[in-house]
Each structure stands twice: as structure tokens, then as C-alpha cells.
């Protein structure tokens, strides 16, 4: 059943301003609701954000439910790493698409959330309820999901001001030359392959730090940690490609000879940290290493000190200002 809110307007205020104040959100997010026929004034649907309201007019907002893909039943589960009344953090498996799109035929993460009856924020549009940030289909690991609009807005602000942070683990080839590599290069859609992103002059700025962790026995591959300062599409993969490094199992940016040997990209969103918008406490949540990544490490690396190396406190120390 769709969730609705109803309230009385003040005289002389714009509709979008009134909604933004009442829902504690931005006018851009309000505009999405209005565009999706979700707002009525005195019983009549309104499509003009700038409508001047009169005193005591009744404003009704109807939040639409996300659509569920119907190609096949949802016969999978997703690990929940943390959950309360306001948000949850999940461990997205590799191969799961985050939200529905015309090209997506299989069930998505949003479909699973709805199937589970989990309350979701409604400010990201019809197909992206609850989604504060996303991961590529092949990438596994931590994702935070918002249950309410206020929490969604607060988490989005943390993404923008960098108080929310993410550390990724990846296995690359060849190894990094330096212990720490910083890449600050703009990223846009590739003009040669529309499936890829690339370093494009004048595109959106992006920054990534790469840190050595473990070298493989044959010294041809390496486990690294990656810290994102921005969230561009394929950012880690593109920035590695700018200095001729590739993630194993990456069939789009990587080395084609690896395609038959590794079933998925060995990239994992290992740790996410942010301030809980309701409690004010800082949460630091990790997602266990996926089997494919762990199997590759055990086969090709000396892993005696693996868990000390990827301990969250150790990862934090690697990227403190004094260590950079």
C-alpha cells in the first residue's frame, strides 16, 4: 500500500517550498514527486512546483511504491550487516543489479528490499527507492539503504561533504610501483566505447587513493586498498586504467586473457563509515570477503597475516593524513 502524508498549507508560499519544509527535504527531490503525479492540492493533482498556495489548502503527498521486476521470482537472499528503524547496511553480492532499468530483466536489489517488506525512502525516484549510493553489478560489498526521506537526505549530504567514506579492496595486475598512488583525473563517458567511462578533459572531477597491501607469490598481482573521495561511475577501474593497472576478472577494462579464469571482478566495497543521522554515532561497517576473492588470495598469496592486514583499524591508519 502506498504511503501518504496530508497537511494544511500556509498562505502565499510556493508549493515546492512548502513541501520541502514539511518533508524536510530539498526542492529538487520535491520536484521529482510533483513530476510523478504524487502531489495534490485540494484533491487536484498539481504539476507546477511554483504554484502559490492559499491559506488552509489541503496538500496531499502520495509516495509511490517501487516497481518489481517480473521476469523471474526472487529466489535469492542478501546479507544484512546492520539494521535499525532508520537505515540498513547490506552486503551486496556480485552479479546483483541495484535498481530496475529498461535493460534489466532479472530481479534487482530494490526488488529484494520490497519483497522483504523493508520500508524505503521515496526521494530517489520510482525505481531507486531507498538507494543512497550504488555499486556496479559485478562489485560486491557494503551499501547503506535509507528507510525514511529525512535519513536519505542526511546520508546524501554526508556523501557530498565527504563525511561518509568508503574503502574498497581489489586484486590488480601489475602491482603498484609506489606504496601510495593518488589519482585525480576527471571522468566522463568514453567516446570510443559507450559501455565504458574514461579520463575526459572537462568532465566531472574524481579522486582516488590506492595503497599496497599484499603481493602475490609470483609478484604479478597485488591486493590493494582504495579510498574514494568522489563517487563517479567505474571510478576505481578508470583511474587504475590511466596508469595501466587492471582489476582481475574485469572483462570491460581488464585483460581479456583472464576472462575464462576468473568469474567475477575482484573488487569489493569492504568498509563504509558514516554518522548515523538519528543517533549521531559514527558507524564503521565491514562486509566479509566474498568467496571468489578469498579463494584467489589463498591460492596465490601468502595469507598468514591477511586478517591483520585488512583489519579496519589498520586500513584507517593507512589513509590518515599523517600516513599520506
Phi and psi in degrees as GROMACS dihedral restraints (atoms count N, CA, C in turn):
[ dihedral_restraints ]
;  ai    aj    ak    al  type     phi  dphi    fc
    3     4     5     6     1   -70.8    20    10
    4     5     6     7     1   142.8    20    10
    6     7     8     9     1   -86.3    20    10
    7     8     9    10     1   137.1    20    10
    9    10    11    12     1  -127.8    20    10
   10    11    12    13     1   151.9    20    10
   12    13    14    15     1  -130.9    20    10
   13    14    15    16     1   142.8    20    10
   15    16    17    18     1  -137.0    20    10
   16    17    18    19     1   137.7    20    10
   18    19    20    21     1  -157.0    20    10
   19    20    21    22     1   170.8    20    10
   21    22    23    24     1  -102.5    20    10
   22    23    24    25     1   137.6    20    10
   24    25    26    27     1   -86.1    20    10
   25    26    27    28     1   155.0    20    10
   27    28    29    30     1   -90.1    20    10
   28    29    30    31     1   156.1    20    10
   30    31    32    33     1   -74.6    20    10
   31    32    33    34     1   139.7    20    10
   33    34    35    36     1    82.6    20    10
   34    35    36    37     1    -0.8    20    10
   36    37    38    39     1   -93.3    20    10
   37    38    39    40     1   148.3    20    10
   39    40    41    42     1   -69.8    20    10
   40    41    42    43     1   149.7    20    10
   42    43    44    45     1   -59.5    20    10
   43    44    45    46     1   -47.8    20    10
   45    46    47    48     1   -66.4    20    10
   46    47    48    49     1   -34.7    20    10
   48    49    50    51     1   -67.1    20    10
   49    50    51    52     1   -42.4    20    10
   51    52    53    54     1   -60.5    20    10
   52    53    54    55     1   -46.2    20    10
   54    55    56    57     1   -65.6    20    10
   55    56    57    58     1   -42.8    20    10
   57    58    59    60     1   -60.3    20    10
   58    59    60    61     1   -40.3    20    10
   60    61    62    63     1   -69.8    20    10
   61    62    63    64     1   -43.7    20    10
   63    64    65    66     1   -70.5    20    10
   64    65    66    67     1   -38.8    20    10
   66    67    68    69     1   -90.6    20    10
   67    68    69    70     1    -3.8    20    10
   69    70    71    72     1    55.1    20    10
   70    71    72    73     1    54.9    20    10
   72    73    74    75     1  -143.0    20    10
   73    74    75    76     1  -175.4    20    10
   75    76    77    78     1   -91.2    20    10
   76    77    78    79     1   161.1    20    10
   78    79    80    81     1   -69.0    20    10
   79    80    81    82     1   -27.3    20    10
   81    82    83    84     1   -64.2    20    10
   82    83    84    85     1   -42.4    20    10
   84    85    86    87     1   -69.1    20    10
   85    86    87    88     1   -36.6    20    10
   87    88    89    90     1   -62.6    20    10
   88    89    90    91     1   -39.3    20    10
   90    91    92    93     1   -60.5    20    10
   91    92    93    94     1   -34.1    20    10
   93    94    95    96     1   -64.4    20    10
   94    95    96    97     1   -43.2    20    10
   96    97    98    99     1   -61.8    20    10
   97    98    99   100     1   -44.4    20    10
   99   100   101   102     1   -64.2    20    10
  100   101   102   103     1   -44.3    20    10
  102   103   104   105     1   -60.4    20    10
  103   104   105   106     1   -31.1    20    10
  105   106   107   108     1   -90.8    20    10
  106   107   108   109     1    20.7    20    10
  108   109   110   111     1    60.0    20    10
  109   110   111   112     1    34.9    20    10
  111   112   113   114     1  -101.0    20    10
  112   113   114   115     1    -1.0    20    10
  114   115   116   117     1  -122.3    20    10
  115   116   117   118     1   131.3    20    10
  117   118   119   120     1  -127.5    20    10
  118   119   120   121     1   144.0    20    10
  120   121   122   123     1  -118.8    20    10
  121   122   123   124     1   119.6    20    10
  123   124   125   126     1    52.7    20    10
  124   125   126   127     1    39.9    20    10
  126   127   128   129     1    85.5    20    10
  127   128   129   130     1    -2.2    20    10
  129   130   131   132     1  -112.4    20    10
  130   131   132   133     1   128.3    20    10
  132   133   134   135     1   -61.6    20    10
  133   134   135   136     1   135.5    20    10
  135   136   137   138     1  -119.8    20    10
  136   137   138   139     1   135.4    20    10
  138   139   140   141     1  -117.2    20    10
  139   140   141   142     1     9.4    20    10
  141   142   143   144     1  -109.9    20    10
  142   143   144   145     1   106.5    20    10
  144   145   146   147     1   -59.5    20    10
  145   146   147   148     1   -30.1    20    10
  147   148   149   150     1   -88.6    20    10
  148   149   150   151     1    10.0    20    10
  150   151   152   153     1   -56.6    20    10
  151   152   153   154     1   129.3    20    10
  153   154   155   156     1   -82.2    20    10
  154   155   156   157     1   125.7    20    10
  156   157   158   159     1   -90.2    20    10
  157   158   159   160     1   155.0    20    10
  159   160   161   162     1  -106.4    20    10
  160   161   162   163     1   157.5    20    10
  162   163   164   165     1   -58.5    20    10
  163   164   165   166     1   137.0    20    10
  165   166   167   168     1    71.0    20    10
  166   167   168   169     1    11.0    20    10
  168   169   170   171     1   -68.3    20    10
  169   170   171   172     1   145.5    20    10
  171   172   173   174     1   -93.9    20    10
  172   173   174   175     1   120.9    20    10
  174   175   176   177     1  -103.5    20    10
  175   176   177   178     1   128.3    20    10
  177   178   179   180     1  -125.0    20    10
  178   179   180   181     1   127.8    20    10
  180   181   182   183     1  -115.3    20    10
  181   182   183   184     1   126.5    20    10
  183   184   185   186     1  -113.9    20    10
  184   185   186   187     1   111.6    20    10
  186   187   188   189     1   -84.7    20    10
  187   188   189   190     1   118.3    20    10
  189   190   191   192     1   -72.2    20    10
  190   191   192   193     1   150.8    20    10
  192   193   194   195     1   -80.7    20    10
  193   194   195   196     1   145.9    20    10
  195   196   197   198     1   -65.5    20    10
  196   197   198   199     1   144.9    20    10
  198   199   200   201     1   -78.0    20    10
  199   200   201   202     1   147.0    20    10
  201   202   203   204     1  -105.7    20    10
  202   203   204   205     1   133.0    20    10
  204   205   206   207     1   -64.0    20    10
  205   206   207   208     1   142.0    20    10
  207   208   209   210     1  -113.2    20    10
  208   209   210   211     1    11.6    20    10
  210   211   212   213     1   -66.3    20    10
  211   212   213   214     1   -37.2    20    10
  213   214   215   216     1  -159.3    20    10
  214   215   216   217     1   157.2    20    10
  216   217   218   219     1   -67.7    20    10
  217   218   219   220     1   156.6    20    10
  219   220   221   222     1   -83.9    20    10
  220   221   222   223     1   101.6    20    10
  222   223   224   225     1  -117.1    20    10
  223   224   225   226     1    28.9    20    10
  225   226   227   228     1  -129.1    20    10
  226   227   228   229     1   167.9    20    10
  228   229   230   231     1  -129.4    20    10
  229   230   231   232     1   161.1    20    10
  231   232   233   234     1  -126.9    20    10
  232   233   234   235     1   134.6    20    10
  234   235   236   237     1   -73.2    20    10
  235   236   237   238     1   128.5    20    10
  237   238   239   240     1   -96.5    20    10
  238   239   240   241     1   120.1    20    10
  240   241   242   243     1   -88.8    20    10
  241   242   243   244     1   -28.7    20    10
  243   244   245   246     1  -158.2    20    10
  244   245   246   247     1   142.7    20    10
  246   247   248   249     1  -155.2    20    10
  247   248   249   250     1   139.8    20    10
  249   250   251   252     1  -144.4    20    10
  250   251   252   253     1  -163.7    20    10
  252   253   254   255     1   -72.9    20    10
  253   254   255   256     1   -10.4    20    10
  255   256   257   258     1  -112.9    20    10
  256   257   258   259     1   -30.0    20    10
  258   259   260   261     1  -160.2    20    10
  259   260   261   262     1   169.0    20    10
  261   262   263   264     1  -143.5    20    10
  262   263   264   265     1   155.6    20    10
  264   265   266   267     1  -119.4    20    10
  265   266   267   268     1   126.5    20    10
  267   268   269   270     1  -116.0    20    10
  268   269   270   271     1   163.3    20    10
  270   271   272   273     1  -106.1    20    10
  271   272   273   274     1    93.2    20    10
  273   274   275   276     1   -67.9    20    10
  274   275   276   277     1   126.5    20    10
  276   277   278   279     1   -76.0    20    10
  277   278   279   280     1   152.8    20    10
  279   280   281   282     1   -62.4    20    10
  280   281   282   283     1   141.8    20    10
  282   283   284   285     1    94.3    20    10
  283   284   285   286     1    -6.2    20    10
  285   286   287   288     1  -100.1    20    10
  286   287   288   289     1   122.4    20    10
  288   289   290   291     1   -76.5    20    10
  289   290   291   292     1   143.1    20    10
  291   292   293   294     1   -73.3    20    10
  292   293   294   295     1   -49.5    20    10
  294   295   296   297     1  -138.5    20    10
  295   296   297   298     1   157.1    20    10
  297   298   299   300     1   -62.0    20    10
  298   299   300   301     1   151.7    20    10
  300   301   302   303     1  -157.1    20    10
  301   302   303   304     1   160.0    20    10
  303   304   305   306     1   -54.7    20    10
  304   305   306   307     1   -31.2    20    10
  306   307   308   309     1   -86.1    20    10
  307   308   309   310     1    -6.7    20    10
  309   310   311   312     1   -95.9    20    10
  310   311   312   313     1   119.5    20    10
  312   313   314   315     1  -100.1    20    10
  313   314   315   316     1   -24.5    20    10
  315   316   317   318     1   -92.3    20    10
  316   317   318   319     1   161.4    20    10
  318   319   320   321     1   -58.7    20    10
  319   320   321   322     1   149.0    20    10
  321   322   323   324     1  -114.4    20    10
  322   323   324   325     1   176.9    20    10
  324   325   326   327     1   -60.4    20    10
  325   326   327   328     1   -43.3    20    10
  327   328   329   330     1   -60.4    20    10
  328   329   330   331     1   -40.2    20    10
  330   331   332   333     1   -60.3    20    10
  331   332   333   334     1   -42.1    20    10
  333   334   335   336     1   -64.2    20    10
  334   335   336   337     1   -43.0    20    10
  336   337   338   339     1   -60.1    20    10
  337   338   339   340     1   -43.6    20    10
  339   340   341   342     1   -67.2    20    10
  340   341   342   343     1   -42.1    20    10
  342   343   344   345     1   -58.8    20    10
  343   344   345   346     1   -35.2    20    10
  345   346   347   348     1   -79.6    20    10
  346   347   348   349     1    -7.0    20    10
  348   349   350   351     1    75.0    20    10
  349   350   351   352     1    23.4    20    10
  351   352   353   354     1   -79.7    20    10
  352   353   354   355     1   130.4    20    10
  354   355   356   357     1   -64.0    20    10
  355   356   357   358     1   138.6    20    10
  357   358   359   360     1  -132.6    20    10
  358   359   360   361     1   145.8    20    10
  360   361   362   363     1   -64.7    20    10
  361   362   363   364     1   160.2    20    10
  363   364   365   366     1  -122.1    20    10
  364   365   366   367     1    14.1    20    10
  366   367   368   369     1   -91.6    20    10
  367   368   369   370     1    -4.4    20    10
  369   370   371   372     1   -98.4    20    10
  370   371   372   373     1    11.3    20    10
  372   373   374   375     1    98.9    20    10
  373   374   375   376     1   166.0    20    10
  375   376   377   378     1   -55.6    20    10
  376   377   378   379     1   -40.9    20    10
  378   379   380   381     1   -92.2    20    10
  379   380   381   382     1    -5.2    20    10
  381   382   383   384     1  -125.0    20    10
  382   383   384   385     1    31.6    20    10
  384   385   386   387     1   -56.1    20    10
  385   386   387   388     1   130.2    20    10
  387   388   389   390     1    85.2    20    10
  388   389   390   391     1   -15.4    20    10
  390   391   392   393     1   -83.1    20    10
  391   392   393   394     1   111.0    20    10
  393   394   395   396     1   -86.5    20    10
  394   395   396   397     1   -39.5    20    10
  396   397   398   399     1  -149.1    20    10
  397   398   399   400     1   166.3    20    10
  399   400   401   402     1  -127.6    20    10
  400   401   402   403     1   167.5    20    10
  402   403   404   405     1  -125.2    20    10
  403   404   405   406     1   149.4    20    10
  405   406   407   408     1   -60.7    20    10
  406   407   408   409     1   156.0    20    10
  408   409   410   411     1   -53.4    20    10
  409   410   411   412     1   -43.6    20    10
  411   412   413   414     1   -79.4    20    10
  412   413   414   415     1   -16.2    20    10
  414   415   416   417     1   -85.4    20    10
  415   416   417   418     1   136.8    20    10
  417   418   419   420     1  -103.4    20    10
  418   419   420   421     1   169.3    20    10
  420   421   422   423     1   122.4    20    10
  421   422   423   424     1  -162.5    20    10
  423   424   425   426     1   -70.4    20    10
  424   425   426   427     1   134.7    20    10
  426   427   428   429     1  -141.7    20    10
  427   428   429   430     1   136.7    20    10
  429   430   431   432     1   -98.1    20    10
  430   431   432   433     1   135.7    20    10
  432   433   434   435     1  -119.0    20    10
  433   434   435   436     1   131.7    20    10
  435   436   437   438     1   -93.6    20    10
  436   437   438   439     1   137.5    20    10
  438   439   440   441     1   -94.7    20    10
  439   440   441   442     1   -25.3    20    10
  441   442   443   444     1  -126.5    20    10
  442   443   444   445     1   160.0    20    10
  444   445   446   447     1   -65.6    20    10
  445   446   447   448     1   -40.2    20    10
  447   448   449   450     1   -63.2    20    10
  448   449   450   451     1   -42.7    20    10
  450   451   452   453     1   -65.8    20    10
  451   452   453   454     1   -40.5    20    10
  453   454   455   456     1   -58.2    20    10
  454   455   456   457     1   -47.2    20    10
  456   457   458   459     1   -62.7    20    10
  457   458   459   460     1   -42.2    20    10
  459   460   461   462     1   -64.8    20    10
  460   461   462   463     1   -41.7    20    10
  462   463   464   465     1   -66.8    20    10
  463   464   465   466     1   -37.6    20    10
  465   466   467   468     1   -63.0    20    10
  466   467   468   469     1   -38.2    20    10
  468   469   470   471     1   -65.0    20    10
  469   470   471   472     1   -36.8    20    10
  471   472   473   474     1   -66.6    20    10
  472   473   474   475     1   -35.7    20    10
  474   475   476   477     1   -60.8    20    10
  475   476   477   478     1   -42.3    20    10
  477   478   479   480     1   -70.9    20    10
  478   479   480   481     1   -39.8    20    10
  480   481   482   483     1   -91.8    20    10
  481   482   483   484     1     6.0    20    10
  483   484   485   486     1    73.1    20    10
  484   485   486   487     1    11.4    20    10
  486   487   488   489     1   -77.5    20    10
  487   488   489   490     1   -17.5    20    10
  489   490   491   492     1   -91.5    20    10
  490   491   492   493     1   131.8    20    10
  492   493   494   495     1  -131.3    20    10
  493   494   495   496     1   156.1    20    10
  495   496   497   498     1  -137.4    20    10
  496   497   498   499     1   136.1    20    10
  498   499   500   501     1  -115.6    20    10
  499   500   501   502     1   132.8    20    10
  501   502   503   504     1  -112.0    20    10
  502   503   504   505     1   152.6    20    10
  504   505   506   507     1  -112.5    20    10
  505   506   507   508     1   141.0    20    10
  507   508   509   510     1  -147.8    20    10
  508   509   510   511     1   152.1    20    10
  510   511   512   513     1  -108.8    20    10
  511   512   513   514     1   121.2    20    10
  513   514   515   516     1  -121.1    20    10
  514   515   516   517     1   165.8    20    10
  516   517   518   519     1  -144.4    20    10
  517   518   519   520     1   141.4    20    10
  519   520   521   522     1   -72.6    20    10
  520   521   522   523     1   173.5    20    10
  522   523   524   525     1   -62.7    20    10
  523   524   525   526     1   160.8    20    10
  525   526   527   528     1   -65.2    20    10
  526   527   528   529     1   146.7    20    10
  528   529   530   531     1   -76.3    20    10
  529   530   531   532     1   -40.4    20    10
  531   532   533   534     1  -107.2    20    10
  532   533   534   535     1   156.3    20    10
  534   535   536   537     1   -59.7    20    10
  535   536   537   538     1   -37.8    20    10
  537   538   539   540     1  -128.7    20    10
  538   539   540   541     1   132.0    20    10
  540   541   542   543     1  -125.8    20    10
  541   542   543   544     1   126.3    20    10
  543   544   545   546     1  -109.2    20    10
  544   545   546   547     1   130.0    20    10
  546   547   548   549     1  -122.8    20    10
  547   548   549   550     1   122.7    20    10
  549   550   551   552     1  -125.6    20    10
  550   551   552   553     1    93.5    20    10
  552   553   554   555     1  -139.7    20    10
  553   554   555   556     1   137.5    20    10
  555   556   557   558     1   -68.4    20    10
  556   557   558   559     1   145.9    20    10
  558   559   560   561     1  -123.3    20    10
  559   560   561   562     1   132.0    20    10
  561   562   563   564     1  -145.7    20    10
  562   563   564   565     1   179.1    20    10
  564   565   566   567     1   -67.6    20    10
  565   566   567   568     1   132.3    20    10
  567   568   569   570     1   -63.6    20    10
  568   569   570   571     1   137.7    20    10
  570   571   572   573     1   -83.9    20    10
  571   572   573   574     1    -9.4    20    10
  573   574   575   576     1  -104.7    20    10
  574   575   576   577     1   -24.7    20    10
  576   577   578   579     1  -146.1    20    10
  577   578   579   580     1   108.9    20    10
  579   580   581   582     1   -68.5    20    10
  580   581   582   583     1   -11.9    20    10
  582   583   584   585     1   -81.4    20    10
  583   584   585   586     1   -15.8    20    10
  585   586   587   588     1  -108.8    20    10
  586   587   588   589     1   157.1    20    10
  588   589   590   591     1  -103.2    20    10
  589   590   591   592     1   164.8    20    10
  591   592   593   594     1  -156.6    20    10
  592   593   594   595     1   166.9    20    10
  594   595   596   597     1   -69.8    20    10
  595   596   597   598     1   116.5    20    10
  597   598   599   600     1  -128.7    20    10
  598   599   600   601     1   120.4    20    10
  600   601   602   603     1   -60.5    20    10
  601   602   603   604     1   130.6    20    10
  603   604   605   606     1    87.5    20    10
  604   605   606   607     1    -4.5    20    10
  606   607   608   609     1   -80.3    20    10
  607   608   609   610     1  -172.2    20    10
  609   610   611   612     1   -67.7    20    10
  610   611   612   613     1   134.1    20    10
  612   613   614   615     1   -66.4    20    10
  613   614   615   616     1   147.8    20    10
  615   616   617   618     1  -149.0    20    10
  616   617   618   619     1   145.3    20    10
  618   619   620   621     1  -139.3    20    10
  619   620   621   622     1   132.7    20    10
  621   622   623   624     1  -137.8    20    10
  622   623   624   625     1   141.6    20    10
  624   625   626   627     1  -109.8    20    10
  625   626   627   628     1   137.7    20    10
  627   628   629   630     1  -120.7    20    10
  628   629   630   631     1   133.1    20    10
  630   631   632   633     1  -129.6    20    10
  631   632   633   634     1   132.9    20    10
  633   634   635   636     1   -64.4    20    10
  634   635   636   637     1   141.3    20    10
  636   637   638   639     1  -124.8    20    10
  637   638   639   640     1   -61.8    20    10
  639   640   641   642     1  -140.1    20    10
  640   641   642   643     1   140.1    20    10
  642   643   644   645     1  -100.5    20    10
  643   644   645   646     1   140.8    20    10
  645   646   647   648     1   -69.9    20    10
  646   647   648   649     1   164.1    20    10
  648   649   650   651     1   -57.8    20    10
  649   650   651   652     1   -41.0    20    10
  651   652   653   654     1   -87.5    20    10
  652   653   654   655     1     1.7    20    10
  654   655   656   657     1    61.9    20    10
  655   656   657   658     1    23.0    20    10
  657   658   659   660     1  -101.5    20    10
  658   659   660   661     1   -15.3    20    10
  660   661   662   663     1  -136.5    20    10
  661   662   663   664     1   166.7    20    10
  663   664   665   666     1  -153.4    20    10
  664   665   666   667     1   139.9    20    10
  666   667   668   669     1   -86.2    20    10
  667   668   669   670     1   127.1    20    10
  669   670   671   672     1  -127.6    20    10
  670   671   672   673     1   159.8    20    10
  672   673   674   675     1  -107.7    20    10
  673   674   675   676     1   143.8    20    10
  675   676   677   678     1  -127.7    20    10
  676   677   678   679     1   132.8    20    10
  678   679   680   681     1  -115.3    20    10
  679   680   681   682     1   125.5    20    10
  681   682   683   684     1   -92.6    20    10
  682   683   684   685     1   134.7    20    10
  684   685   686   687     1  -106.4    20    10
  685   686   687   688     1   -12.8    20    10
  687   688   689   690     1  -138.1    20    10
  688   689   690   691     1   171.9    20    10
  690   691   692   693     1  -127.1    20    10
  691   692   693   694     1    54.4    20    10
  693   694   695   696     1   -78.0    20    10
  694   695   696   697     1   153.7    20    10
  696   697   698   699     1   -59.2    20    10
  697   698   699   700     1   129.5    20    10
  699   700   701   702     1    59.4    20    10
  700   701   702   703     1    26.3    20    10
  702   703   704   705     1   -56.7    20    10
  703   704   705   706     1   -50.2    20    10
  705   706   707   708     1   -61.2    20    10
  706   707   708   709     1   -43.6    20    10
  708   709   710   711     1   -66.1    20    10
  709   710   711   712     1   -41.7    20    10
  711   712   713   714     1   -67.6    20    10
  712   713   714   715     1   -45.8    20    10
  714   715   716   717     1   -65.2    20    10
  715   716   717   718     1   -34.9    20    10
  717   718   719   720     1   -65.6    20    10
  718   719   720   721     1   -39.9    20    10
  720   721   722   723     1   -64.5    20    10
  721   722   723   724     1   -27.5    20    10
  723   724   725   726     1   -65.2    20    10
  724   725   726   727     1   -20.9    20    10
  726   727   728   729     1  -125.5    20    10
  727   728   729   730     1    35.9    20    10
  729   730   731   732     1    62.0    20    10
  730   731   732   733     1    39.1    20    10
  732   733   734   735     1  -117.1    20    10
  733   734   735   736     1   149.9    20    10
  735   736   737   738     1  -141.6    20    10
  736   737   738   739     1   149.1    20    10
  738   739   740   741     1   -83.2    20    10
  739   740   741   742     1   134.0    20    10
  741   742   743   744     1   -62.3    20    10
  742   743   744   745     1   139.1    20    10
  744   745   746   747     1    84.4    20    10
  745   746   747   748     1     0.1    20    10
  747   748   749   750     1   -85.3    20    10
  748   749   750   751     1   103.9    20    10
  750   751   752   753     1   -84.2    20    10
  751   752   753   754     1    -7.6    20    10
  753   754   755   756     1   -95.7    20    10
  754   755   756   757     1   -46.1    20    10
  756   757   758   759     1  -104.9    20    10
  757   758   759   760     1   -13.2    20    10
  759   760   761   762     1   -88.5    20    10
  760   761   762   763     1  -160.6    20    10
  762   763   764   765     1   -95.8    20    10
  763   764   765   766     1   122.5    20    10
  765   766   767   768     1   -63.0    20    10
  766   767   768   769     1   -25.9    20    10
  768   769   770   771     1   -65.5    20    10
  769   770   771   772     1   -17.1    20    10
  771   772   773   774     1   -86.0    20    10
  772   773   774   775     1    -7.9    20    10
  774   775   776   777     1   -57.5    20    10
  775   776   777   778     1   -41.4    20    10
  777   778   779   780     1   -83.6    20    10
  778   779   780   781     1    -8.4    20    10
  780   781   782   783     1   -98.6    20    10
  781   782   783   784     1   -29.4    20    10
  783   784   785   786     1  -126.0    20    10
  784   785   786   787     1   128.0    20    10
  786   787   788   789     1   -82.6    20    10
  787   788   789   790     1   -18.0    20    10
  789   790   791   792     1  -147.5    20    10
  790   791   792   793     1   163.0    20    10
  792   793   794   795     1   -69.9    20    10
  793   794   795   796     1   132.3    20    10
  795   796   797   798     1   -88.6    20    10
  796   797   798   799     1    63.8    20    10
  798   799   800   801     1  -129.4    20    10
  799   800   801   802     1   128.5    20    10
  801   802   803   804     1  -138.8    20    10
  802   803   804   805     1   124.7    20    10
  804   805   806   807     1   -76.6    20    10
  805   806   807   808     1    91.2    20    10
  807   808   809   810     1   -76.5    20    10
  808   809   810   811     1   -42.9    20    10
  810   811   812   813     1  -140.7    20    10
  811   812   813   814     1   137.8    20    10
  813   814   815   816     1  -128.6    20    10
  814   815   816   817     1   140.3    20    10
  816   817   818   819     1  -134.0    20    10
  817   818   819   820     1   143.5    20    10
  819   820   821   822     1  -165.6    20    10
  820   821   822   823     1   165.1    20    10
  822   823   824   825     1   -91.7    20    10
  823   824   825   826     1   127.1    20    10
  825   826   827   828     1   -63.7    20    10
  826   827   828   829     1   121.0    20    10
  828   829   830   831     1   -61.3    20    10
  829   830   831   832     1   -24.7    20    10
  831   832   833   834     1   -93.4    20    10
  832   833   834   835     1   -46.2    20    10
  834   835   836   837     1   -89.6    20    10
  835   836   837   838     1   -22.5    20    10
  837   838   839   840     1    81.9    20    10
  838   839   840   841     1    -3.5    20    10
  840   841   842   843     1   -81.1    20    10
  841   842   843   844     1   145.5    20    10
  843   844   845   846     1   -82.5    20    10
  844   845   846   847     1   127.0    20    10
  846   847   848   849     1  -105.4    20    10
  847   848   849   850     1   135.3    20    10
  849   850   851   852     1  -128.4    20    10
  850   851   852   853     1   110.5    20    10
  852   853   854   855     1  -124.4    20    10
  853   854   855   856     1   131.9    20    10
  855   856   857   858     1  -112.5    20    10
  856   857   858   859     1   152.1    20    10
  858   859   860   861     1  -107.6    20    10
  859   860   861   862     1   128.1    20    10
  861   862   863   864     1   -53.8    20    10
  862   863   864   865     1   149.7    20    10
  864   865   866   867     1   -62.0    20    10
  865   866   867   868     1   134.8    20    10
  867   868   869   870     1   -68.8    20    10
  868   869   870   871     1   156.3    20    10
  870   871   872   873     1   -57.7    20    10
  871   872   873   874     1   -41.1    20    10
  873   874   875   876     1   -63.8    20    10
  874   875   876   877     1   -41.3    20    10
  876   877   878   879     1   -70.0    20    10
  877   878   879   880     1   -42.4    20    10
  879   880   881   882     1   -65.5    20    10
  880   881   882   883     1   -40.3    20    10
  882   883   884   885     1   -62.2    20    10
  883   884   885   886     1   -41.9    20    10
  885   886   887   888     1   -64.7    20    10
  886   887   888   889     1   -42.0    20    10
  888   889   890   891     1   -62.4    20    10
  889   890   891   892     1   -45.9    20    10
  891   892   893   894     1   -65.1    20    10
  892   893   894   895     1   -30.4    20    10
  894   895   896   897     1   -81.3    20    10
  895   896   897   898     1   -34.1    20    10
  897   898   899   900     1  -117.2    20    10
  898   899   900   901     1    -6.9    20    10
  900   901   902   903     1  -124.6    20    10
  901   902   903   904     1   159.7    20    10
  903   904   905   906     1   -86.2    20    10
  904   905   906   907     1   110.8    20    10
  906   907   908   909     1  -107.2    20    10
  907   908   909   910     1    18.0    20    10
  909   910   911   912     1   -55.2    20    10
  910   911   912   913     1   -38.2    20    10
  912   913   914   915     1  -110.3    20    10
  913   914   915   916     1    22.7    20    10
  915   916   917   918     1   -57.6    20    10
  916   917   918   919     1   -50.0    20    10
  918   919   920   921     1   -72.7    20    10
  919   920   921   922     1   -26.4    20    10
  921   922   923   924     1   -68.8    20    10
  922   923   924   925     1   -37.9    20    10
  924   925   926   927     1   -66.3    20    10
  925   926   927   928     1   -38.6    20    10
  927   928   929   930     1  -100.6    20    10
  928   929   930   931     1    13.5    20    10
  930   931   932   933     1   -56.6    20    10
  931   932   933   934     1   133.1    20    10
  933   934   935   936     1   -54.4    20    10
  934   935   936   937     1   -39.5    20    10
  936   937   938   939     1   -64.7    20    10
  937   938   939   940     1   -37.5    20    10
  939   940   941   942     1   -67.1    20    10
  940   941   942   943     1   -42.6    20    10
  942   943   944   945     1   -60.0    20    10
  943   944   945   946     1   -43.7    20    10
  945   946   947   948     1   -57.2    20    10
  946   947   948   949     1   -45.1    20    10
  948   949   950   951     1   -64.0    20    10
  949   950   951   952     1   -33.7    20    10
  951   952   953   954     1   -62.2    20    10
  952   953   954   955     1   -28.2    20    10
  954   955   956   957     1  -112.1    20    10
  955   956   957   958     1    12.9    20    10
  957   958   959   960     1   -68.5    20    10
  958   959   960   961     1   150.8    20    10
  960   961   962   963     1   -52.8    20    10
  961   962   963   964     1   -36.1    20    10
  963   964   965   966     1   -69.8    20    10
  964   965   966   967     1   -22.9    20    10
  966   967   968   969     1   -90.0    20    10
  967   968   969   970     1   -12.9    20    10
